Amino acid sequence: MELLGEVNIQAPQERVWAALNDAEVLKACIPGCESLTDESPDTRRATVMIKIGPVRARFAGKVTLSEMTPPSSCLMKFEGSGGAAGMASGSAKVTLTPQGADGQATLLAYAVNASVGGKLGQIGGRMIDASARQLSDQFFAALRGQLEPEVAPALESAGGEMLAPTAPTAPTASAAGHVTPVPPATAPATSTHPPPGRSPQAPSPNAQPQGAVSQAYWLALGVVLGSLATGFGVWLAAQLLHKV
């Protein structure tokens, strides 16, 4: 599975990078994240509760960071297992680029590649893609809430069990932020931006899958596990989520 996308965040590059490397921030943003700890300077472990179609399981995973160029880019490799529910592994690359003359905004771009096995491997690819997109949308909405003060009041915590869609749904652009997903070749990419003067709203818990990514996030993130991303960062998010 391959997932590409971009997210505009109204915060300086350094702040976004710091957030994607902060375990507490990532834990608050990754849907279903129960724990996220630093095993070493370049390795994180996470536990995430996620439901994809008929499969509901607690996934334990590890994310290893490499090729780090603070505060611009990072490569993440991840692997996770949900016992009988299946396993997942892959990698995610995230790049942060300053935007605007004053550099007060950041364009976060990510590319995730992952494979799944076990029961997860038996679920239709479209369902997994849609689930990953919804998870990533929620991650990025929460991340923007952490970094953009005007967005925070509209966001709810991403903690708790994440319920992914039970039927494949064609992905659309996220209402959670400026996400420009690039879904698999069979699905056309779409993009939607909130009307001027209105703060982006976080997706409701019962919303159908929208927009793209992480499986960020894993950003990340990744989110994740992912991620994370984002936070994997985006990476962790994208990854953590992607592992599921």
Backbone torsions as a table, in degrees:
resi	resn	phi	psi	omega
1	MET	NA	136.1	178.6
2	GLU	-123.7	136.1	-178.5
3	LEU	-136.8	124.6	179.9
4	LEU	-123.5	150.7	177.5
5	GLY	-177.7	172.2	178.2
6	GLU	-138.5	146.6	178.6
7	VAL	-136.4	131.2	175.7
8	ASN	-92.6	124.8	-179.7
9	ILE	-121.2	128.1	-178.7
10	GLN	-82.9	67.7	177.6
11	ALA	-157.8	150.3	-179.5
12	PRO	-61.1	153.6	-179.3
13	GLN	-52.3	-44.3	-177.4
14	GLU	-62.2	-39.0	-179.6
15	ARG	-68.7	-39.4	179.4
16	VAL	-65.1	-43.8	179.5
17	TRP	-60.7	-45.5	-179.4
18	ALA	-61.1	-40.6	-179.6
19	ALA	-64.8	-39.8	-179.0
20	LEU	-71.5	-11.7	178.4
21	ASN	-113.5	14.3	178.9
22	ASP	-105.5	113.4	-176.5
23	ALA	-57.4	-39.6	-177.9
24	GLU	-68.5	-39.3	178.5
25	VAL	-65.2	-45.7	-179.3
26	LEU	-63.4	-41.6	179.8
27	LYS	-60.9	-37.7	-179.6
28	ALA	-72.7	-22.9	-175.5
29	CYS	-98.0	-29.5	-175.8
30	ILE	-76.1	120.1	179.5
31	PRO	-58.3	129.0	176.7
32	GLY	77.4	4.7	-177.2
33	CYS	-70.4	124.3	179.3
34	GLU	-100.6	-30.4	178.5
35	SER	-156.4	149.1	178.2
36	LEU	-152.4	113.1	-175.3
37	THR	-129.7	152.6	176.8
38	ASP	-88.7	118.9	177.6
39	GLU	-86.7	-33.2	177.5
40	SER	-159.0	175.1	-179.5
41	PRO	-56.0	-25.8	-178.1
42	ASP	-120.3	12.7	-179.0
43	THR	-134.7	132.7	177.5
44	ARG	-126.8	147.0	175.0
45	ARG	-118.7	144.7	-177.4
46	ALA	-143.7	155.2	174.4
47	THR	-126.9	126.7	-176.2
48	VAL	-133.4	134.8	176.7
49	MET	-100.2	118.7	-176.9
50	ILE	-140.4	148.2	177.2
51	LYS	-123.0	120.9	177.5
52	ILE	-123.0	112.7	-177.1
53	GLY	59.2	-129.5	-179.0
54	PRO	-82.9	-4.8	-175.7
55	VAL	-98.4	121.9	177.7
56	ARG	-126.9	123.8	-177.3
57	ALA	-159.7	163.2	176.6
58	ARG	-98.9	120.5	-178.1
59	PHE	-101.3	133.3	175.0
60	ALA	-112.1	128.4	-176.1
61	GLY	-143.0	169.4	179.4
62	LYS	-130.6	137.6	178.4
63	VAL	-122.9	127.8	179.3
64	THR	-114.4	128.9	-178.8
65	LEU	-93.9	143.1	176.7
66	SER	-153.6	173.1	179.4
67	GLU	47.8	42.5	-178.9
68	MET	-79.3	131.2	175.3
69	THR	-131.0	77.2	-177.7
70	PRO	-60.0	140.3	-7.4
71	PRO	-100.8	38.6	-171.1
72	SER	-104.0	-40.4	-174.6
73	SER	-157.6	164.2	-178.9
74	CYS	-163.1	147.6	174.6
75	LEU	-112.0	136.2	179.3
76	MET	-125.5	136.8	173.8
77	LYS	-115.5	136.9	-176.2
78	PHE	-136.7	156.5	174.7
79	GLU	-151.7	143.0	-177.8
80	GLY	-153.8	158.2	-179.9
81	SER	-138.3	141.0	176.9
82	GLY	-118.0	30.5	-179.2
83	GLY	67.1	-130.5	-179.1
84	ALA	-65.2	-19.7	-178.2
85	ALA	-69.0	-24.2	179.1
86	GLY	130.0	-175.5	-178.8
87	MET	-140.7	168.6	178.9
88	ALA	-153.4	153.1	177.5
89	SER	-154.9	161.6	179.8
90	GLY	164.1	-162.3	-179.3
91	SER	-144.4	161.1	180.0
92	ALA	-145.7	138.6	178.4
93	LYS	-118.1	128.2	179.9
94	VAL	-124.4	142.0	179.6
95	THR	-132.0	132.3	178.8
96	LEU	-111.3	124.5	-178.4
97	THR	-124.1	124.4	179.1
98	PRO	-59.8	144.0	179.9
99	GLN	-126.0	148.9	177.5
100	GLY	85.0	158.1	-178.7
101	ALA	-62.5	-31.7	-178.3
102	ASP	-96.4	-1.3	178.3
103	GLY	66.1	23.6	-177.9
104	GLN	-88.6	8.0	176.3
105	ALA	-134.1	159.9	-177.2
106	THR	-136.9	136.1	174.1
107	LEU	-99.4	117.4	179.5
108	LEU	-101.9	118.0	178.9
109	ALA	-113.6	140.6	-178.6
110	TYR	-139.3	153.2	176.7
111	ALA	-139.7	117.5	-176.5
112	VAL	-118.2	136.1	174.0
113	ASN	-127.0	128.0	-177.7
114	ALA	-148.7	157.8	175.8
115	SER	-133.1	148.5	-179.3
116	VAL	-125.4	156.8	179.5
117	GLY	-141.7	-180.0	-178.4
118	GLY	70.5	-147.6	-179.7
119	LYS	-60.8	-34.5	179.6
120	LEU	-62.3	-34.1	-179.9
121	GLY	-68.8	-16.0	-179.0
122	GLN	-91.4	-10.0	180.0
123	ILE	-80.5	143.3	-179.4
124	GLY	-55.8	142.1	-179.1
125	GLY	-59.0	-37.3	-179.1
126	ARG	-65.6	-36.3	179.8
127	MET	-68.0	-41.7	178.7
128	ILE	-64.6	-42.7	178.7
129	ASP	-59.8	-46.4	-178.4
130	ALA	-64.0	-39.6	179.4
131	SER	-64.3	-43.8	179.8
132	ALA	-61.3	-39.4	-178.8
133	ARG	-66.5	-41.8	-179.9
134	GLN	-66.4	-41.9	179.3
135	LEU	-61.5	-43.8	-178.5
136	SER	-67.8	-37.4	177.5
137	ASP	-58.6	-44.5	-178.9
138	GLN	-67.0	-38.4	179.0
139	PHE	-61.9	-49.0	-177.2
140	PHE	-67.3	-33.3	176.8
141	ALA	-62.9	-43.4	-179.9
142	ALA	-69.1	-38.4	179.5
143	LEU	-64.2	-42.0	178.4
144	ARG	-65.0	-32.4	177.5
145	GLY	-66.1	-31.7	178.5
146	GLN	-74.0	-32.4	-173.4
147	LEU	-101.9	-21.4	-178.1
148	GLU	-116.6	102.1	-176.7
149	PRO	-50.5	-38.0	-176.5
150	GLU	-72.5	-15.4	-178.7
151	VAL	-93.8	-29.2	-174.0
152	ALA	-50.6	-46.0	-177.9
153	PRO	-58.7	-25.1	-176.5
154	ALA	-88.1	-5.7	-175.2
155	LEU	-103.2	146.9	174.9
156	GLU	-107.0	158.1	-179.9
157	SER	-60.9	143.0	178.8
158	ALA	-87.6	1.1	-178.4
159	GLY	-68.5	168.6	179.8
160	GLY	93.8	174.3	-177.4
161	GLU	-66.3	135.1	178.9
162	MET	-96.6	122.9	178.0
163	LEU	-103.0	110.7	-179.9
164	ALA	-86.5	162.8	-176.8
165	PRO	-60.8	149.9	-178.4
166	THR	-98.8	-4.5	178.3
167	ALA	-140.7	143.5	-178.8
168	PRO	-61.0	136.7	179.0
169	THR	-135.1	136.6	-179.5
170	ALA	-62.3	127.9	-178.2
171	PRO	-66.3	145.1	175.1
172	THR	-128.7	176.5	-179.5
173	ALA	-72.7	145.8	-177.8
174	SER	-73.4	143.2	175.4
175	ALA	-90.7	-3.9	-176.0
176	ALA	-79.4	-20.7	-178.4
177	GLY	-177.4	-173.1	-179.0
178	HIS	-84.2	78.2	-179.0
179	VAL	-103.1	131.2	177.2
180	THR	-117.5	86.0	-175.9
181	PRO	-74.9	153.2	172.0
182	VAL	-125.3	88.3	-175.5
183	PRO	-73.0	178.5	179.3
184	PRO	-53.6	160.3	-173.8
185	ALA	-56.6	-24.8	-177.5
186	THR	-78.3	-11.4	-177.8
187	ALA	-119.2	124.7	-179.4
188	PRO	-68.8	143.4	178.9
189	ALA	-79.6	143.1	177.8
190	THR	-132.2	163.7	-180.0
191	SER	-150.1	134.7	179.0
192	THR	-135.6	137.3	178.1
193	HIS	-117.0	145.1	180.0
194	PRO	-65.8	150.2	179.9
195	PRO	-58.3	150.1	178.9
196	PRO	-55.6	139.2	175.9
197	GLY	86.1	-6.7	-179.9
198	ARG	-112.1	134.6	177.8
199	SER	-77.7	140.8	178.6
200	PRO	-59.8	141.1	-180.0
201	GLN	-101.4	142.5	178.0
202	ALA	-72.0	147.9	-179.9
203	PRO	-66.8	144.4	179.0
204	SER	-72.8	154.5	-178.1
205	PRO	-54.9	-30.3	-176.3
206	ASN	-98.9	8.4	-176.8
207	ALA	-65.6	149.7	176.4
208	GLN	-76.4	159.5	-177.8
209	PRO	-54.3	135.5	176.6
210	GLN	-138.5	167.1	171.9
211	GLY	46.1	-177.6	-173.0
212	ALA	-106.5	-161.7	-175.4
213	VAL	61.6	-163.3	-161.2
214	SER	-2.1	43.8	157.3
215	GLN	-35.7	NA	NA
216	ALA	NA	-2.6	-156.1
217	TYR	-144.5	83.2	141.2
218	TRP	-32.7	NA	NA
219	LEU	NA	83.9	154.7
220	ALA	78.6	-176.5	129.8
221	LEU	87.0	-82.8	-150.1
222	GLY	58.6	114.3	74.2
223	VAL	-86.0	159.1	-122.6
224	VAL	-44.8	NA	NA
225	LEU	NA	162.8	-178.3
226	GLY	-121.6	NA	NA
227	SER	NA	-109.6	-132.1
228	LEU	-41.2	103.2	101.3
229	ALA	24.0	-129.0	172.1
230	THR	-57.9	141.1	42.7
231	GLY	-107.5	1.5	106.6
232	PHE	-98.7	5.1	119.9
233	GLY	-35.7	-140.4	167.6
234	VAL	-38.9	-25.1	-174.8
235	TRP	-60.4	-62.1	-178.0
236	LEU	-56.2	-42.8	-178.4
237	ALA	-63.8	-53.5	-177.1
238	ALA	-56.9	-40.6	-177.5
239	GLN	-73.7	-49.0	-177.6
240	LEU	-57.6	-43.0	-178.9
241	LEU	-71.2	-35.1	-175.0
242	HIS	-68.7	-28.3	-177.0
243	LYS	-69.7	-18.5	-173.7
244	VAL	-79.7	NA	NA
